Amino acid sequence: MAEPFPEFLIEGILPSEEVHLLAGPSGAGKTTVLLNIIAQWQDGLSIFGHKSHPLPYAYISCDRSRKSVTATLTRLGLQNSITRILCRLDLPKPLTLAAVLKAAVTKYPDALVFFIEGFQLLPTQGNEYRSTGVWLSEVTGMCEQKHYTIIGVAHSPKRREDAAIVHPRESVLGSVAWAAYSDTVIYLDINENDRSRYMQIMPRNAPEEEHSFVLGDKGRIVWIAEDDANVLETRLMDRLPGSKITREQATSIATASSLSERTAERVLSKMVAAGELFRVGRGQYVRASKDNVIEADFKVAN
């Protein structure tokens, strides 16, 4: 007896047979986050504290070369994990959703879930509200008919401090119909002060959720707890070997992550004791090299 088709890809927040968006400004790490999610989801691991229901899939990049995608996967250590890939040169011209999906199911006939980067490139009738809404409605109907689920990556402009507050659902570049006619919208933004990421998950028929995280070693997602000093340590460990770090910098990162100055001091002391940092002056440190050898060129007088 065949297993029942799952109602959700991620329990409670990502329904199957729908169109969803992952949106955010350039530099927020949308691709890195998406690939992390795919790697966890395809292994049936919990995501955002919710149970996963994996299905056969294809990752499609409409705007990047295979070399570029491979470089990102290699950086994340996922090159042997995520292999069901189509890139720019694998896709027909002109780019349309129908052509892209046909190419995907030709290569991966069992695919039911499509993660599509460059999703906003696919409509053929412009980016006005009516045309975008009609197109997305048609895509949703196709998903229901064929049991497909689409997670499209969309671009949002960076938020300016003096700009009026706009709900993340309405901040997708182009027509607001993008979010109005999609089901779950996942909005990703970045704190430029400490490079931490803020994620808002907005399902249409479930409570919204908020998550914060940093990208640690090789881009690994490290979730932030409000009182978690590991946030600061992860950010400092992200520095290249030989990088100079000051107490003021560590305190600034801690403050931006709602940690105290005392926590910053404790983390610095811990990292020095572990050989991850070397103290080279009053309030000055150097990130250790891989073999934990002190770089003499960076030493300064106390």
C-alpha positions in Angstrom: 0.0 0.0 0.0 1.4 3.4 -1.0 2.2 5.9 1.7 -0.3 8.8 1.9 0.9 12.0 0.2 2.2 14.4 2.9 0.1 17.4 3.7 3.2 19.4 4.6 6.8 19.4 3.5 7.6 21.0 6.9 4.9 20.3 9.4 2.6 23.2 10.0 4.5 25.8 8.1 5.1 24.6 4.5 2.0 23.0 3.0 2.5 20.7 -0.1 1.0 21.5 -3.5 1.4 25.2 -3.0 3.7 28.1 -4.1 5.9 29.5 -1.4 8.5 32.3 -1.4 11.9 32.7 0.3 12.6 36.5 0.1 15.3 38.9 1.2 17.8 41.5 0.1 21.1 40.7 -1.7 23.7 39.6 0.8 21.2 38.2 3.3 22.3 34.6 2.5 19.2 33.3 0.8 21.0 30.7 -1.2 23.1 29.5 1.8 20.0 29.3 4.0 18.0 27.5 1.2 20.7 24.9 0.7 20.9 24.3 4.4 17.2 23.8 4.6 17.2 21.4 1.6 20.0 19.3 3.2 18.1 19.0 6.5 14.7 18.4 4.8 15.8 15.7 2.4 17.2 13.7 5.4 14.0 14.1 7.3 15.5 16.2 10.0 13.6 18.7 12.1 13.6 22.3 10.7 12.7 25.3 12.9 11.5 22.7 15.4 9.0 21.2 12.9 9.0 17.7 11.5 10.1 17.3 7.9 8.4 15.2 5.2 10.9 14.8 2.3 9.8 14.1 -1.3 11.8 13.8 -4.5 12.9 17.2 -5.6 15.0 19.3 -8.0 17.1 22.4 -7.1 16.9 24.9 -10.0 19.1 28.0 -10.5 17.7 30.2 -13.3 20.4 32.9 -12.7 23.6 31.1 -11.7 26.1 28.9 -13.5 26.9 25.3 -12.4 30.4 26.5 -11.4 28.9 29.1 -9.1 26.4 26.7 -7.5 29.0 24.0 -7.1 31.3 26.5 -5.4 28.6 27.4 -2.9 27.8 23.7 -2.2 31.5 23.0 -1.7 31.8 25.9 0.7 28.9 24.5 2.7 30.3 20.9 2.5 27.1 19.8 0.7 28.5 19.0 -2.7 27.9 15.3 -2.2 24.6 15.8 -0.5 22.6 18.0 -2.8 23.1 16.6 -6.3 19.7 17.0 -8.0 20.6 20.3 -9.7 19.8 22.2 -12.9 21.6 25.4 -13.6 21.4 28.2 -16.1 22.8 26.3 -19.1 20.6 23.3 -18.4 17.5 25.4 -19.0 15.8 26.3 -22.3 15.4 29.8 -23.6 13.3 31.8 -23.3 12.9 31.1 -19.6 9.3 30.2 -18.6 8.1 28.2 -15.7 6.6 25.5 -18.0 9.9 25.1 -19.8 11.9 25.0 -16.6 9.7 22.4 -15.0 9.7 20.3 -18.1 13.5 20.3 -18.1 13.5 19.4 -14.4 11.1 16.4 -14.7 12.9 15.2 -17.8 16.1 15.0 -15.8 14.5 13.9 -12.6 11.1 12.2 -13.5 10.1 11.6 -9.9 10.5 15.2 -8.8 7.6 16.7 -7.0 9.2 19.6 -5.1 11.0 22.4 -7.0 13.4 24.9 -5.3 13.7 27.7 -7.9 16.2 30.5 -7.6 15.5 33.4 -10.0 11.8 32.7 -9.6 10.9 36.3 -10.5 12.4 35.9 -13.9 9.8 33.4 -15.0 6.5 35.3 -15.5 6.1 36.4 -19.1 3.4 39.1 -18.8 5.2 41.8 -16.8 5.3 42.5 -13.0 2.0 44.4 -12.5 -0.4 43.3 -9.7 -3.0 41.7 -12.0 -0.7 39.9 -14.3 1.5 38.6 -11.4 -1.6 37.5 -9.5 -3.2 35.7 -12.4 0.1 33.9 -13.2 0.6 32.8 -9.6 -3.0 31.6 -9.4 -2.4 29.5 -12.5 0.8 28.2 -11.0 -0.9 27.2 -7.8 -3.6 25.4 -9.8 -1.0 23.5 -11.7 0.7 22.5 -8.4 -2.6 21.1 -7.0 -3.2 19.2 -10.2 0.2 17.7 -10.5 1.0 17.4 -6.8 3.9 19.8 -7.2 5.3 22.2 -4.6 7.3 25.2 -5.5 9.6 27.2 -3.2 10.7 30.3 -5.2 13.5 32.6 -4.2 12.6 36.2 -4.6 14.5 39.5 -4.1 13.5 42.3 -1.7 15.2 45.7 -1.5 17.4 46.5 1.5 15.5 48.3 4.2 16.5 51.9 4.8 16.4 53.2 8.4 14.4 56.3 7.3 12.0 54.3 5.2 8.4 53.6 6.2 7.9 50.3 7.9 6.5 47.7 5.4 5.3 44.3 6.4 7.7 41.7 5.0 4.9 40.1 3.0 4.6 43.3 1.0 8.4 44.0 0.6 9.1 41.5 -2.3 10.5 43.4 -5.2 7.9 44.2 -7.8 4.2 43.8 -7.4 2.8 43.0 -3.9 0.9 40.2 -5.7 4.0 38.1 -5.3 3.3 37.6 -1.6 -0.4 38.1 -1.8 -0.8 35.1 -4.1 1.8 32.8 -2.5 1.2 30.6 0.5 4.0 30.7 3.0 6.5 33.6 2.8 9.8 33.3 4.5 11.5 36.6 4.8 15.3 36.8 5.6 17.1 39.9 6.6 20.6 40.7 7.9 21.9 42.8 10.8 24.8 44.7 9.3 26.3 45.3 12.7 27.0 41.7 13.6 26.1 39.9 10.4 23.4 37.9 12.2 20.3 36.9 10.3 16.7 37.4 11.1 14.0 35.1 9.7 10.3 35.7 9.7 8.1 32.7 8.6 4.6 33.8 7.6 2.3 30.9 6.7 -1.1 31.8 5.4 -3.0 29.5 7.8 -0.7 29.2 10.8 0.9 31.5 13.4 3.9 33.5 12.3 7.3 32.5 13.7 10.6 34.4 14.1 14.1 32.9 14.3 17.6 34.5 14.5 20.8 32.8 13.6 24.4 33.4 12.4 26.2 31.6 9.7 29.1 29.7 11.3 31.8 27.5 10.0 31.5 27.1 6.2 28.1 28.8 6.3 26.5 26.4 8.8 23.4 27.8 10.4 23.8 28.4 14.1 20.5 29.4 15.8 20.6 32.1 18.4 19.2 31.8 21.9 18.7 35.2 23.6 21.2 34.4 26.3 23.5 32.2 24.3 27.2 33.3 24.5 27.9 30.9 21.6 26.6 33.6 19.3 29.6 35.8 20.0 32.1 32.9 19.9 30.7 31.8 16.5 31.1 35.3 15.1 34.7 35.6 16.3 35.5 32.1 15.0 34.3 33.3 11.6 37.3 35.6 11.4 40.1 34.5 9.2 43.3 33.2 10.9 45.5 36.1 11.7 42.7 38.6 11.9 43.0 41.2 14.6 40.1 41.4 17.1 39.7 44.1 19.8 37.7 44.0 23.0 35.6 46.9 21.7 34.7 44.8 18.6 33.7 41.8 20.7 31.6 44.0 23.0 29.9 45.7 20.0 28.9 42.3 18.6 27.7 41.1 22.0 25.6 44.2 22.5 24.0 43.8 19.1 23.1 40.2 20.1 21.6 41.4 23.4 24.6 40.0 25.4 26.3 41.9 28.2 29.8 43.3 28.2 30.6 40.8 31.0 29.6 38.0 28.6 32.0 39.4 26.0 34.8 39.3 28.5 34.0 35.8 29.5 33.9 34.6 25.9 37.3 36.2 25.1 38.9 34.6 28.1 37.4 31.2 27.2 38.7 31.5 23.6 42.2 32.5 24.8 42.3 29.5 27.2 41.2 27.2 24.3 43.9 28.6 22.0 41.4 30.0 19.6 42.6 33.6 20.2 45.9 34.9 21.3 46.2 38.0 23.4 48.8 40.3 21.8 48.2 43.6 23.7 45.8 45.4 26.0 42.4 44.5 24.7 43.8 43.2 21.5 43.7 39.6 20.1 44.6 37.7 17.0 42.5 34.8 15.6 44.6 31.6 15.9 45.8 29.9 12.7 44.7 26.3 12.0 47.7 24.8 13.7 47.4 27.2 16.7 50.7 28.7 16.0 51.1 32.3 17.2 51.8 34.6 14.2 54.8 36.6 15.5 54.1 39.4 13.0 50.9 40.3 14.8 52.4 40.7 18.3 52.3 44.1 19.8 53.7 45.5 23.0 51.5 45.4 26.1 
